[in-house]
């Protein structure tokens, strides 16, 4: 299952919800058929009714009033991976990267991909490591030169990794 958006809250009194889309094109939250929670226990047909400030406004089947819509706040909406189009070359679905092994450019094991974030200044990749604190690297070709989905492996630049490890120590010295 791939998360394509999250319910940000109610919109109006008739059960409409505001959805924060995680798709390139906001309206695509309705392009892949019914949505469900992560486990598939709750499923909804989704119909777009508008847009507002970075969110899309939608109707979800079975949600008829503001209270029911508000109760869904925070619900992440998922679709099966096979419903999504194949990514272009050098594009990846976050869900395809989470959990991959990470090695540095010298071939040393460096951890696993835990998450990808976009806080506004560009994508970051979070790497969890067994005996060290997690590290965030820019998700750029320079810092992450190779992704091999078939091998289940991501290669990160050793210099970027060392620089990220050194950054907290430098901040502590201030």
C-alpha positions as CSV (number, residue, x, y, z in Angstrom):
1,X,0.0,0.0,0.0
2,X,1.2,3.5,-0.9
3,X,0.1,6.6,1.0
4,X,-1.2,9.2,-1.4
5,X,-2.6,11.7,1.1
6,X,-3.8,12.4,4.6
7,X,-7.1,13.9,5.8
8,X,-6.3,17.4,7.2
9,X,-9.8,18.0,8.7
10,X,-13.3,18.8,7.8
11,X,-14.5,21.3,5.3
12,X,-17.9,22.7,5.8
13,X,-20.8,21.0,7.5
14,X,-21.8,18.4,4.9
15,X,-19.0,15.9,5.5
16,X,-16.4,17.1,3.0
17,X,-12.8,16.6,4.0
18,X,-9.6,18.5,3.3
19,X,-6.9,16.2,2.1
20,X,-3.2,17.0,2.1
21,X,-2.0,15.3,-1.2
22,X,1.3,13.4,-1.4
23,X,1.0,13.2,-5.2
24,X,2.8,15.3,-7.7
25,X,-0.5,16.6,-9.1
26,X,-2.9,17.3,-6.1
27,X,-6.0,16.1,-8.0
28,X,-4.4,12.7,-8.5
29,X,-5.5,11.6,-5.0
30,X,-8.7,10.7,-6.8
31,X,-7.1,9.1,-9.9
32,X,-6.3,5.7,-8.6
33,X,-9.6,4.3,-7.4
34,X,-10.9,3.8,-3.9
35,X,-8.6,4.7,-1.0
36,X,-8.3,3.0,2.4
37,X,-6.5,3.2,5.7
38,X,-3.0,1.4,5.8
39,X,-4.5,-1.9,6.8
40,X,-7.4,-1.8,4.4
41,X,-10.0,-2.0,7.1
42,X,-11.8,1.2,6.1
43,X,-12.2,2.0,2.4
44,X,-13.7,5.0,0.7
45,X,-14.6,6.1,-2.8
46,X,-13.2,9.6,-3.1
47,X,-14.8,12.4,-5.2
48,X,-13.0,15.8,-5.6
49,X,-15.2,18.8,-5.0
50,X,-12.6,21.6,-4.9
51,X,-9.2,22.9,-3.8
52,X,-8.2,25.2,-0.9
53,X,-4.8,26.4,0.2
54,X,-2.6,23.4,-0.7
55,X,-5.3,20.9,0.1
56,X,-8.0,19.3,-2.0
57,X,-11.6,19.1,-0.9
58,X,-13.3,15.8,-1.3
59,X,-16.3,13.6,-0.4
60,X,-15.6,10.2,1.0
61,X,-18.4,7.6,0.8
62,X,-20.2,7.1,4.1
63,X,-19.0,10.5,5.6
64,X,-22.2,12.6,5.8
65,X,-21.5,15.3,8.4
66,X,-18.8,17.5,9.9
67,X,-18.4,15.3,13.0
68,X,-17.7,12.2,10.9
69,X,-15.3,14.2,8.6
70,X,-13.5,15.7,11.6
71,X,-13.1,12.2,13.2
72,X,-11.0,11.2,10.1
73,X,-8.4,14.0,10.8
74,X,-4.9,12.5,10.4
75,X,-6.1,9.4,8.5
76,X,-3.6,8.5,5.9
77,X,-5.2,7.4,2.6
78,X,-3.6,4.5,0.7
79,X,-3.9,2.7,-2.6
80,X,-2.3,-0.6,-3.7
81,X,1.1,0.0,-5.3
82,X,0.0,-1.8,-8.5
83,X,-2.6,1.0,-9.2
84,X,0.1,3.6,-9.6
85,X,1.8,4.4,-12.9
86,X,5.4,3.3,-13.3
87,X,7.8,6.0,-12.2
88,X,9.9,7.8,-14.9
89,X,13.6,7.2,-15.1
90,X,15.3,8.6,-12.0
91,X,12.0,8.9,-10.2
92,X,11.0,6.7,-7.2
93,X,8.1,6.1,-5.0
94,X,9.1,6.6,-1.4
95,X,7.4,3.3,-0.5
96,X,9.8,1.6,-2.9
97,X,12.8,3.0,-1.1
98,X,11.8,2.5,2.6
99,X,13.6,-0.4,4.1
100,X,16.4,-0.7,1.4
101,X,19.9,-1.5,2.5
102,X,22.3,1.5,2.4
103,X,26.0,1.1,1.6
104,X,28.5,3.9,1.3
105,X,30.5,4.6,-1.9
106,X,33.4,2.6,-0.4
107,X,31.1,-0.5,-0.1
108,X,30.6,-0.4,3.7
109,X,27.2,-1.1,5.2
110,X,25.7,2.1,6.4
111,X,22.1,1.2,7.5
112,X,18.7,1.2,6.0
113,X,16.4,3.8,4.4
114,X,13.9,4.8,7.1
115,X,12.1,7.7,5.5
116,X,12.2,10.5,3.0
117,X,11.2,14.1,3.9
118,X,10.6,17.4,2.2
119,X,10.6,20.3,4.6
120,X,10.7,22.8,1.8
121,X,14.4,23.1,0.9
122,X,14.6,19.8,-1.0
123,X,14.1,16.1,-0.3
124,X,16.1,14.4,2.5
125,X,16.7,10.7,3.0
126,X,16.8,9.4,6.6
127,X,19.2,6.5,7.2
128,X,18.8,4.4,10.3
129,X,22.0,2.8,11.5
130,X,22.4,-0.1,14.0
131,X,25.0,1.4,16.4
132,X,24.9,5.1,15.5
133,X,22.3,7.9,15.5
134,X,20.1,8.2,12.4
135,X,21.4,10.6,9.7
136,X,19.7,12.9,7.2
137,X,21.3,13.4,3.8
138,X,20.1,15.5,0.8
139,X,18.3,13.2,-1.6
140,X,20.5,14.4,-4.5
141,X,22.6,12.6,-7.1
142,X,25.7,13.9,-5.3
143,X,24.7,12.4,-1.9
144,X,22.8,9.4,-3.2
145,X,24.6,8.4,-6.5
146,X,23.0,5.1,-7.0
147,X,19.6,3.3,-6.3
148,X,19.3,-0.3,-7.3
149,X,15.8,-1.4,-6.6
150,X,16.3,-4.9,-8.0
151,X,19.2,-5.4,-5.6
152,X,17.4,-3.7,-2.7
153,X,20.3,-1.3,-2.2
154,X,21.0,2.5,-2.1
155,X,24.5,3.8,-2.3
156,X,25.3,7.0,-0.5
157,X,28.5,9.1,-0.9
158,X,30.9,8.3,1.9
159,X,32.0,12.0,2.1
160,X,28.4,13.2,2.6
161,X,27.9,10.6,5.3
162,X,31.0,11.6,7.1
163,X,30.0,15.3,6.8
164,X,26.6,14.6,8.3
165,X,28.2,12.6,11.1
166,X,30.5,15.6,11.9
167,X,27.8,18.2,11.8
168,X,26.3,17.5,15.3
169,X,29.8,17.5,16.9
170,X,30.6,20.9,15.3
171,X,27.3,22.3,16.6
172,X,28.0,21.1,20.1
173,X,31.3,23.0,20.0
174,X,29.6,26.3,19.6
